Amino acid sequence: LDLHMPKMGGLEVQSLLKSGHAGIPVVFLTGQDSPEARSCALTGGASAYLCKPVDQETLLAAIDVAVGQDRH
């Protein structure tokens, strides 16, 4: 998720997913970092909070951890 998306922000999507008990892992990827947003995302259960630009290896590693496939 990104913090700023059309129609609905990432934190709002995260909250809806959590309230619906969807069990969908969340990784945030944003170019508009703030301490408050980072805290909200991680407190809300995000597996990772990454700031753009991010390299492919870092993104894929965060996704692997989020879906329980940590390859370390």
C-alpha positions as CSV (number, residue, x, y, z in Angstrom):
1,L,0.0,0.0,0.0
2,D,1.0,3.6,-0.5
3,L,0.0,6.3,2.0
4,H,-1.6,8.4,-0.8
5,M,-3.7,6.6,-3.4
6,P,-6.7,7.6,-5.4
7,K,-10.0,7.4,-3.6
8,M,-8.7,6.0,-0.3
9,G,-5.4,6.3,1.5
10,G,-3.2,3.3,2.5
11,L,-3.8,3.7,6.2
12,E,-7.6,3.6,5.6
13,V,-7.3,0.5,3.4
14,Q,-5.1,-1.1,6.2
15,S,-7.8,-0.3,8.8
16,L,-10.6,-1.8,6.6
17,L,-8.5,-5.0,6.0
18,K,-7.9,-5.4,9.7
19,S,-11.5,-4.7,10.7
20,G,-12.7,-7.3,8.1
21,H,-10.2,-9.9,9.6
22,A,-9.0,-10.5,6.1
23,G,-5.5,-11.6,7.3
24,I,-3.9,-10.0,4.3
25,P,-0.3,-8.9,5.0
26,V,0.5,-5.3,4.4
27,V,3.7,-3.7,3.2
28,F,3.7,0.1,2.9
29,L,5.8,1.8,0.2
30,T,5.7,5.6,0.2
31,G,7.4,8.6,-1.0
32,Q,5.8,10.8,1.6
33,D,7.2,9.5,4.9
34,S,6.4,11.0,8.2
35,P,7.0,9.7,11.8
36,E,3.3,9.7,12.4
37,A,2.4,7.7,9.3
38,R,5.2,5.2,10.0
39,S,3.9,4.8,13.6
40,C,0.3,4.4,12.5
41,A,1.2,1.8,9.8
42,L,3.4,-0.3,12.0
43,T,1.0,-0.1,15.0
44,G,-1.8,-1.0,12.7
45,G,0.0,-4.3,11.9
46,A,2.0,-3.5,8.7
47,S,4.8,-6.0,8.2
48,A,7.1,-3.3,6.7
49,Y,7.2,0.4,6.0
50,L,9.5,1.3,3.1
51,C,10.4,4.7,1.7
52,K,10.7,5.3,-2.0
53,P,13.0,4.9,-3.8
54,V,13.4,1.3,-2.7
55,D,15.5,-1.3,-4.5
56,Q,14.0,-4.5,-5.8
57,E,15.8,-6.7,-3.3
58,T,14.6,-4.8,-0.3
59,L,11.0,-4.8,-1.6
60,L,11.0,-8.5,-2.4
61,A,12.5,-9.3,1.0
62,A,9.8,-7.3,2.8
63,I,7.1,-9.1,0.8
64,D,8.7,-12.5,1.6
65,V,8.6,-11.7,5.3
66,A,5.1,-10.4,5.1
67,V,3.8,-13.6,3.5
68,G,5.9,-15.8,5.8
69,Q,8.5,-16.9,3.3
70,D,11.5,-15.3,4.9
71,R,14.4,-16.9,3.0
72,H,17.2,-15.9,5.4
